[in-house]
Amino acid sequence: MIIDVVSNFIKTEYLTLFLIVSVFLASFVQGILGFGFGMIAIPAMSLIMGPKVAIPIAVILGFCINIGLSIKLWKSISIRRFLPLIITGCLTVPLGSYLLVVLNPSLVKLILGLIILFTSVAYFFGFKFTIKNEKKGLYGVGLMSGCLAGVIGIGGPPIILFLANQNEDKVSFKANLVFYFFILGLIIIPSYLISGLMSPNIYEASFKLWVPVFFGMMAGNYISSFVSQGLFKKMVLICLTASSIVLICGQFF
């Protein structure tokens, strides 16, 4: 009996440490690149608490990170320039939610993963196609992003690929990306509330994990100032490649 109590205590302690380290690393990457929190945190937290709990927690924590980074990078945010992206992204989230009923999410994830993998590898080896009419391009990217956010909860890849392809400055890249995610969160969180995905336990867990998330975000944002433009681009492509592999493998294992 005593052995079982000690064993459960040790197991609980290790799981808690695993959660803390996972969200710290996830927020650290988000602090550097402007994305990556959900990609790292959701799979790690899902192992312990399941996706139905992990995803709402990650959404809340990611939303808080995006608020903090948007405030710190406010001077580099170009609202007028990226307004087409924001408008179409927000308007098509409900469309994506509808498509969730019609389409197979697993198939969408597999196709998205293959597209990201192919594009990331092509970019890594120097292939790119600069879009001259950026405004029209942003409308299209926002359309894809909003739909994907509604269908599979991942709306970042189209924007990240677009900005990487346009050789966006790292500060502008991160600032406008986190601001867009912040705006998108204003729609996603209320929709989760309406759907009944939020609960007191979700809020409590989010609050408890906020400390490592905060320090991870601050550390990542500080380190980002020492990252060169070239290294930043490579890190973006590596993270995108990793996310595509996770999306693809997740449909087979």
C-alpha positions in Angstrom: 0.0 0.0 0.0 2.8 2.4 1.0 4.8 1.4 -2.1 1.7 2.2 -4.3 1.3 5.7 -2.7 5.0 6.5 -3.2 4.9 5.2 -6.8 1.8 7.3 -7.7 3.5 10.4 -6.0 6.7 10.0 -8.1 4.6 9.4 -11.3 2.6 12.6 -10.6 5.8 14.6 -9.9 7.3 13.4 -13.2 4.2 14.2 -15.2 4.1 17.7 -13.7 7.7 18.3 -14.5 7.1 17.0 -18.1 4.2 19.5 -18.5 6.2 22.4 -17.1 9.2 21.6 -19.4 7.0 21.1 -22.4 5.1 24.4 -22.1 8.3 26.3 -21.3 10.0 25.0 -24.5 6.9 25.7 -26.5 6.6 29.3 -25.3 10.4 29.7 -25.8 10.1 28.7 -29.4 7.1 31.0 -29.8 9.1 33.8 -28.2 11.8 33.4 -30.8 9.8 32.7 -34.0 6.3 34.0 -33.3 4.8 30.6 -33.7 5.3 27.0 -32.5 3.6 26.9 -29.1 0.6 24.8 -30.2 2.8 22.5 -32.4 5.0 21.6 -29.4 2.6 22.0 -26.4 -0.5 20.2 -27.7 1.1 16.8 -28.6 3.0 16.8 -25.2 -0.1 17.8 -23.1 -2.3 15.4 -25.1 -0.2 12.5 -23.9 -1.2 13.2 -20.3 -4.7 14.8 -20.4 -6.1 14.1 -23.8 -6.6 16.4 -26.8 -10.1 17.7 -25.6 -8.4 19.2 -22.5 -5.0 19.9 -24.0 -6.2 22.0 -27.0 -8.3 24.5 -25.0 -5.5 25.0 -22.5 -3.0 25.5 -25.3 -5.4 28.0 -27.0 -5.7 30.0 -23.8 -1.9 30.0 -23.1 -1.1 30.7 -26.7 -3.6 33.6 -26.7 -1.8 35.1 -23.6 1.6 34.7 -25.2 0.3 36.5 -28.3 -1.0 39.4 -26.2 2.4 39.8 -24.5 4.4 39.6 -27.7 1.9 41.9 -29.6 2.4 44.6 -26.8 6.2 44.2 -26.9 6.3 44.3 -30.8 3.5 46.8 -31.3 5.7 49.3 -33.2 6.5 46.6 -35.8 2.9 45.6 -36.4 1.5 46.8 -39.8 -2.3 46.6 -39.4 -3.1 48.3 -42.6 -0.8 46.2 -44.7 -2.1 42.9 -43.2 -5.7 43.9 -42.9 -6.8 41.7 -45.9 -5.2 38.7 -44.1 -7.0 39.5 -40.8 -10.4 40.1 -42.4 -10.5 36.9 -44.6 -8.9 34.8 -41.8 -11.5 35.8 -39.3 -14.4 35.5 -41.7 -13.5 32.0 -42.9 -13.0 30.4 -39.4 -16.8 29.6 -39.3 -16.5 28.2 -42.9 -13.8 26.0 -41.7 -16.0 24.8 -38.8 -18.7 23.9 -41.3 -16.2 22.0 -43.5 -15.2 20.1 -40.4 -18.6 18.3 -40.7 -18.2 17.7 -44.4 -14.5 16.8 -44.8 -12.3 14.2 -43.1 -10.0 16.1 -40.7 -7.3 13.3 -40.9 -7.2 13.6 -44.7 -6.9 17.4 -44.5 -4.0 17.1 -42.0 -2.2 14.6 -44.2 -2.6 16.8 -47.3 -1.5 19.9 -45.4 1.5 18.0 -43.9 2.6 16.9 -47.4 2.3 20.4 -48.9 4.2 22.0 -46.0 6.9 19.4 -46.2 7.4 19.8 -49.9 7.3 23.6 -49.8 9.7 23.8 -46.8 12.2 21.5 -48.4 12.0 23.5 -51.7 12.5 26.8 -49.8 15.4 25.3 -47.9 17.2 24.5 -51.1 16.7 28.0 -52.5 13.5 27.8 -54.5 11.0 30.6 -54.0 8.3 32.4 -55.9 7.8 36.0 -54.8 4.2 37.2 -55.1 4.1 40.6 -56.7 0.5 41.5 -55.8 0.9 41.1 -52.0 -2.6 42.3 -51.2 -4.3 39.6 -53.3 -1.9 37.1 -51.9 -2.9 38.0 -48.4 -6.6 37.6 -49.2 -5.8 34.1 -50.5 -3.6 33.2 -47.5 -6.2 34.5 -45.0 -8.9 32.3 -46.7 -6.7 29.2 -46.4 -5.7 30.0 -42.9 -9.2 30.7 -41.5 -10.5 27.5 -43.1 -7.7 25.4 -41.8 -8.1 26.9 -38.3 -11.7 25.9 -38.3 -11.2 22.4 -39.7 -8.1 21.2 -37.9 -7.3 24.0 -35.5 -4.0 24.9 -37.3 -4.1 28.1 -39.3 -0.5 29.2 -39.2 1.3 27.3 -41.9 -0.1 29.2 -45.0 0.9 32.6 -43.4 4.3 31.4 -42.3 5.1 30.0 -45.7 3.8 33.2 -47.4 6.0 35.5 -45.2 9.0 33.2 -45.5 8.6 33.2 -49.3 8.4 37.1 -49.3 11.7 37.3 -47.3 10.0 39.2 -44.5 12.2 40.8 -41.9 12.3 38.7 -38.8 10.9 41.4 -36.5 8.0 42.2 -38.9 7.5 38.5 -39.4 7.1 37.7 -35.7 5.2 40.9 -34.9 2.5 40.5 -37.5 2.2 36.8 -37.0 1.5 37.0 -33.3 -0.9 39.9 -33.8 -2.8 37.8 -36.4 -2.9 34.9 -34.0 -4.1 37.2 -31.2 -7.0 38.4 -33.4 -7.9 34.9 -34.4 -7.9 33.9 -30.7 -10.6 36.5 -30.1 -12.9 34.4 -32.3 -11.7 30.9 -31.4 -11.9 31.3 -27.6 -15.6 32.5 -27.6 -16.5 29.6 -30.1 -14.9 27.2 -27.6 -17.0 28.7 -24.8 -20.2 28.3 -26.8 -19.3 24.7 -27.7 -18.8 23.9 -24.1 -15.1 23.1 -24.4 -14.1 25.4 -21.6 -14.5 24.5 -17.9 -13.2 25.6 -14.5 -10.6 22.8 -14.7 -9.3 24.2 -18.0 -9.0 27.7 -16.5 -7.2 26.3 -13.3 -4.7 24.3 -15.4 -4.0 27.3 -17.6 -3.4 29.5 -14.6 -1.0 27.0 -13.0 1.0 26.6 -16.3 1.2 30.3 -16.9 4.5 30.9 -14.9 6.7 28.6 -17.1 4.9 29.9 -20.2 5.7 33.5 -19.2 9.3 32.9 -18.5 9.7 30.8 -21.7 8.1 33.6 -23.8 10.4 36.3 -22.2 13.5 34.1 -22.6 12.7 33.4 -26.3 11.9 37.0 -27.1 15.2 38.0 -25.5 17.2 35.4 -27.4 15.5 36.4 -30.7 17.4 39.7 -30.7 20.7 37.7 -31.1 19.4 35.6 -34.0 20.5 36.7 -37.4 18.0 37.0 -40.3 19.6 34.0 -42.0 19.4 31.8 -38.9 15.9 32.9 -38.2 14.8 31.8 -41.7 16.4 28.4 -41.2 14.7 28.0 -37.8 11.4 28.8 -39.4 11.8 26.2 -42.1 13.0 23.6 -39.7 10.0 24.1 -37.4 7.7 24.0 -40.4 9.3 20.8 -41.6 9.0 19.3 -38.1 5.3 20.3 -37.9 4.6 18.7 -41.3 6.2 15.4 -40.2 4.1 15.4 -37.0 0.9 16.0 -39.1 1.8 13.2 -41.5 2.9 10.6 -39.0 -0.1 11.4 -36.8 -2.3 9.9 -39.4 -0.5 6.6 -39.4 0.4 6.0 -35.8 
